[in-house]
């Protein structure tokens, strides 16, 4: 079993934002390279307050917080390759990454939807930034407290996650685990979410292969609903919902796409997206940091296989959202019973055709599938 050695170094960008390098060569200190840009001080520091452009607003009909981030309208949008802000810096062309090369790098988003976490004096005073009980006041608002980070998977602008080597993918997992643990330990943070948007069809604004990490001051609606389901399942005298779900998929077999000793990838029986895949570890854990080294390594082999199958479906890069679901921090039930998993939502249903959240999906939350999960799994198995 391979053991991954990663050298981590932390620096500060010209405007005060943090940057963290994860290098595969022990001893490298790329964070020591100075950011030579002349940038105004970042808005990350200082107290986080509600403004006309930024804040959390409570939806009393659905019982959910909505993040308002109108100040991000002018963020970088699909620049040409030679102006990509995620490529390494070169003489006369400084970027968000000061070093001339990198393996995996994480930095605070220059245009964040949430900010202030980890900054002394920035946490909202009094109750937690998104205390849901206060939301019963119609029109309730809270500061957009939290943190948004960018994760660059490689310095190669033309690559994709599917084209990474297993070793590089393993370094990305190390970065996800590090950021999940670090951000989850910050005061006021309730949940850490690692994800990747891939493809203009999804709405990406930068083509360079990258993902993001959001640290929320509240438990996200989907996670809260899964936890409620898990509680209800146990109260009915059953075992763990996540364990039984994986066991049932293995027993059925018809929706399994691929598996190894440590992971199983399957199309869920009630898949919403045309080629949706869930990837669960063989031994349930609550979060990415809780994964052991063998499981982290084995995940990379299986995930790269799944992504390459998706790309092979129609002979073009499949647009997708890859979402890590992990337990909220500080919740004893969630830490004991939640099942970490990765959900890959591929949105192309046929060559030249996309799956949209249209009338029933957007209006009523009722999904109508275009491909049966069994057929999707079969086609993904054949695509290998």
VENLIN-V744137 format. One record per residue. RES is the residue in one small letter. PHI is phi in radians with two decimals (999 if undefined). PSI is psi in degrees with one decimal (NA if undefined). Layout:
RES,PHI,PSI ; RES,PHI,PSI
This chain:
x,999,129.8 ; x,-1.25,142.6 ; x,-1.97,128.5 ; x,-1.71,122.4 ; x,-1.78,124.2 ; x,-2.23,133.5 ; x,-1.70,122.9 ; x,-1.88,131.4 ; x,-2.42,144.0 ; x,-2.11,135.5 ; x,-2.38,-172.0 ; x,-2.27,132.6 ; x,-1.38,171.7 ; x,-1.04,-27.4 ; x,-1.72,7.9 ; x,1.73,-5.1 ; x,-1.27,151.0 ; x,-1.47,144.2 ; x,-2.32,136.7 ; x,-2.24,124.7 ; x,-1.74,137.0 ; x,-2.05,102.2 ; x,-1.84,141.6 ; x,-1.48,-7.0 ; x,-1.79,111.9 ; x,-0.97,138.7 ; x,1.65,-13.3 ; x,-1.18,140.8 ; x,-2.26,62.5 ; x,-1.11,-22.3 ; x,-1.15,-14.0 ; x,-1.33,-13.1 ; x,-1.23,127.8 ; x,-1.39,143.3 ; x,-1.48,114.0 ; x,-1.57,1.5 ; x,-1.26,153.8 ; x,-1.76,94.8 ; x,-2.03,145.3 ; x,-1.17,155.2 ; x,-0.99,138.9 ; x,-1.17,149.8 ; x,-1.43,6.2 ; x,-1.13,-34.6 ; x,-1.47,174.2 ; x,1.42,168.9 ; x,-1.12,143.7 ; x,-1.69,121.2 ; x,-2.22,162.1 ; x,-1.30,131.5 ; x,-2.22,175.8 ; x,-1.14,-25.1 ; x,-1.76,-23.9 ; x,-2.38,137.2 ; x,2.83,174.0 ; x,-1.78,134.2 ; x,-2.16,134.8 ; x,-1.50,129.6 ; x,-1.70,102.7 ; x,-1.25,-20.0 ; x,-1.31,-35.4 ; x,-1.86,-10.5 ; x,1.19,44.4 ; x,-2.36,149.4 ; x,-1.53,138.8 ; x,-1.99,133.2 ; x,-1.58,123.0 ; x,-1.73,122.8 ; x,-2.43,55.1 ; x,-1.13,-21.1 ; x,-1.21,-9.0 ; x,-1.57,2.6 ; x,-1.03,-29.3 ; x,-1.71,18.9 ; x,-1.19,161.4 ; x,-0.99,133.2 ; x,-2.27,109.5 ; x,0.77,60.6 ; x,-1.26,159.5 ; x,-1.13,159.6 ; x,-0.93,-41.5 ; x,-1.27,-4.8 ; x,-2.06,15.7 ; x,-1.13,125.3 ; x,-1.36,-5.7 ; x,-1.79,-3.5 ; x,-1.37,159.4 ; x,-1.09,154.3 ; x,-1.22,151.9 ; x,-2.44,164.1 ; x,-0.91,124.9 ; x,1.39,0.3 ; x,-2.46,71.9 ; x,-1.27,144.2 ; x,-2.21,-168.4 ; x,-1.16,-19.1 ; x,-1.97,105.5 ; x,-1.10,-30.3 ; x,-1.18,155.4 ; x,-1.34,-13.5 ; x,-2.81,164.2 ; x,-2.83,163.2 ; x,-1.66,-72.2 ; x,-2.26,136.9 ; x,-2.42,143.5 ; x,-2.19,137.6 ; x,-2.59,157.4 ; x,-1.13,134.0 ; x,-1.09,133.9 ; x,-1.26,-22.6 ; x,-2.18,70.9 ; x,-1.44,148.0 ; x,-1.42,-28.6 ; x,-2.26,144.7 ; x,-2.65,165.8 ; x,1.82,-22.7 ; x,-1.11,135.0 ; x,1.49,-2.8 ; x,-1.80,123.4 ; x,-1.01,128.8 ; x,1.47,-1.7 ; x,-1.59,-22.4 ; x,-1.15,134.5 ; x,-0.98,140.0 ; x,-1.24,156.7 ; x,1.38,-135.4 ; x,-1.15,167.0 ; x,-0.95,153.2 ; x,-0.98,-29.7 ; x,-2.28,48.9 ; x,-1.03,110.5 ; x,-1.17,-26.6 ; x,-1.13,-31.3 ; x,-1.28,-15.2 ; x,-1.26,-10.5 ; x,-1.22,-11.2 ; x,-1.29,117.9 ; x,-1.01,133.6 ; x,1.41,12.7 ; x,-1.07,141.7 ; x,-2.32,151.7 ; x,-2.42,159.5 ; x,-1.10,149.0 ; x,-1.42,64.7 ; x,-1.44,144.1 ; x,2.63,-151.7 ; x,-2.74,142.1 ; x,-2.21,126.5 ; x,-2.18,153.8 ; x,-1.86,135.7 ; x,-2.04,111.4 ; x,-1.60,122.2 ; x,-1.38,-23.1 ; x,-2.89,156.8 ; x,-1.41,-10.9 ; x,-1.35,109.0 ; x,-1.07,-33.3 ; x,-1.61,3.5 ; x,-1.44,-177.1 ; x,-2.59,169.6 ; x,-1.05,-37.9 ; x,-1.09,-24.7 ; x,-1.63,0.0 ; x,-1.20,153.5 ; x,-1.32,158.0 ; x,-0.97,-35.2 ; x,-1.14,-43.7 ; x,-1.16,-40.6 ; x,-1.05,-37.1 ; x,-1.14,-34.2 ; x,-1.17,-37.4 ; x,-1.10,-42.2 ; x,-1.04,-41.0 ; x,-1.06,-41.1 ; x,-1.14,-43.4 ; x,-1.03,-44.6 ; x,-1.13,-43.1 ; x,-1.09,-46.9 ; x,-1.23,-35.7 ; x,-1.08,-43.4 ; x,-1.22,-43.1 ; x,-1.18,-48.8 ; x,-1.22,-36.4 ; x,-1.13,-22.1 ; x,-1.52,-6.1 ; x,-1.34,138.0 ; x,-0.99,137.2 ; x,1.56,-5.1 ; x,-1.67,130.8 ; x,-1.85,-27.2 ; x,-2.73,142.5 ; x,-2.00,132.6 ; x,-2.22,117.8 ; x,-1.80,134.1 ; x,-2.72,164.4 ; x,-2.33,132.1 ; x,-1.81,129.4 ; x,-2.26,124.4 ; x,1.83,142.5 ; x,-1.08,-27.3 ; x,-1.10,-26.6 ; x,-1.42,-29.0 ; x,1.99,19.9 ; x,-1.11,147.3 ; x,-1.90,-6.5 ; x,-2.39,130.8 ; x,-1.39,-23.2 ; x,-0.98,134.1 ; x,-1.07,115.3 ; x,-2.76,163.7 ; x,-2.29,-169.2 ; x,-2.46,161.8 ; x,-2.29,124.7 ; x,-1.95,132.3 ; x,-1.88,110.2 ; x,-1.63,148.9 ; x,-1.53,5.4 ; x,-2.47,162.9 ; x,-1.38,127.7 ; x,-1.16,152.5 ; x,-0.98,-42.6 ; x,-1.13,-42.4 ; x,-1.14,-42.7 ; x,-1.05,-38.2 ; x,-1.23,-39.8 ; x,-1.10,-41.3 ; x,-1.14,-39.0 ; x,-1.10,-40.5 ; x,-1.11,-42.1 ; x,-1.12,-39.6 ; x,-1.13,-47.5 ; x,-1.09,-37.3 ; x,-1.10,-44.5 ; x,-1.19,-39.5 ; x,-1.11,-20.4 ; x,-1.44,9.2 ; x,1.46,18.0 ; x,-1.78,177.5 ; x,-1.46,-146.1 ; x,-1.44,131.5 ; x,-1.06,-44.9 ; x,-1.17,-41.5 ; x,-1.08,-44.9 ; x,-1.20,-33.5 ; x,-1.08,-48.6 ; x,-1.12,-42.5 ; x,-1.07,-39.9 ; x,-1.18,-36.5 ; x,-1.19,-39.1 ; x,-1.15,-38.7 ; x,-1.17,-41.2 ; x,-1.21,-47.1 ; x,1.36,-24.5 ; x,-1.25,-19.1 ; x,-1.91,2.3 ; x,-1.29,129.2 ; x,-1.66,-45.8 ; x,-2.83,158.5 ; x,-2.77,158.5 ; x,-2.44,-166.3 ; x,-1.07,-30.9 ; x,-1.93,-12.2 ; x,-2.51,153.5 ; x,-2.29,131.7 ; x,-1.97,126.7 ; x,-2.55,157.4 ; x,-1.50,121.9 ; x,-1.11,149.2 ; x,-1.06,-30.2 ; x,-1.94,44.4 ; x,-1.00,136.0 ; x,-1.60,-38.6 ; x,-1.62,155.0 ; x,-0.97,-46.1 ; x,-2.23,64.8 ; x,-1.52,135.2 ; x,-2.28,135.0 ; x,-1.94,139.0 ; x,-2.15,115.6 ; x,-2.02,143.5 ; x,-1.30,153.1 ; x,-1.17,-33.7 ; x,-1.90,117.1 ; x,-1.13,132.5 ; x,-2.35,165.0 ; x,-1.59,-21.2 ; x,-2.67,166.4 ; x,-1.08,-43.7 ; x,-1.04,-23.3 ; x,-1.38,-9.3 ; x,-1.22,134.9 ; x,-1.34,167.7 ; x,-1.05,-44.3 ; x,-1.04,-39.8 ; x,-1.19,-38.1 ; x,-1.10,-42.3 ; x,-1.19,-44.7 ; x,-1.17,-30.0 ; x,-1.03,-43.0 ; x,-1.06,-43.3 ; x,-1.06,-44.3 ; x,-1.28,-42.0 ; x,-1.14,-42.9 ; x,-1.08,-37.6 ; x,-1.10,-44.3 ; x,-1.11,-45.6 ; x,-1.09,-38.6 ; x,-1.22,-32.2 ; x,-1.14,-42.0 ; x,-1.08,-42.4 ; x,-1.16,-26.9 ; x,-1.43,-9.2 ; x,-1.03,-48.9 ; x,-2.15,9.1 ; x,1.33,14.2 ; x,-2.39,163.9 ; x,-1.11,125.6 ; x,-1.37,126.3 ; x,-1.28,136.0 ; x,-2.71,165.4 ; x,-2.05,127.2 ; x,-1.92,117.6 ; x,-2.14,120.9 ; x,-1.48,125.5 ; x,-1.82,112.6 ; x,-2.30,162.8 ; x,-1.19,147.5 ; x,-1.08,155.3 ; x,-1.47,149.7 ; x,1.29,13.5 ; x,-1.99,107.7 ; x,-1.07,-43.1 ; x,-1.09,-45.5 ; x,-1.10,-42.7 ; x,-1.13,-30.0 ; x,-1.54,-30.6 ; x,-2.08,-16.2 ; x,-1.26,147.5 ; x,-1.96,108.7 ; x,-0.96,137.3 ; x,-2.80,158.0 ; x,-1.87,131.9 ; x,-1.98,122.0 ; x,-1.88,118.2 ; x,-1.91,98.4 ; x,-1.57,128.0 ; x,-1.75,-1.8 ; x,-1.58,123.6 ; x,-1.69,-18.5 ; x,-2.89,164.4 ; x,-0.95,123.4 ; x,1.36,5.8 ; x,-2.23,134.1 ; x,-1.92,155.9 ; x,-1.63,123.6 ; x,-1.90,150.7 ; x,-1.46,88.7 ; x,-1.68,-141.4 ; x,-0.96,-55.9 ; x,-1.27,-38.4 ; x,-1.20,-50.5 ; x,-1.33,-38.5 ; x,-1.39,-40.6 ; x,-2.06,-8.9 ; x,1.28,17.9 ; x,-1.81,117.3 ; x,-1.57,142.7 ; x,-2.09,116.6 ; x,-1.42,143.8 ; x,-1.74,-19.1 ; x,-2.33,133.6 ; x,-1.19,142.2 ; x,-1.00,-36.2 ; x,-1.15,-41.8 ; x,-1.19,-38.9 ; x,-1.07,-44.1 ; x,-1.12,-42.7 ; x,-1.06,-45.5 ; x,-1.16,-35.1 ; x,-1.22,-37.0 ; x,-1.11,-42.1 ; x,-1.20,-29.1 ; x,-1.21,-14.9 ; x,-1.31,NA
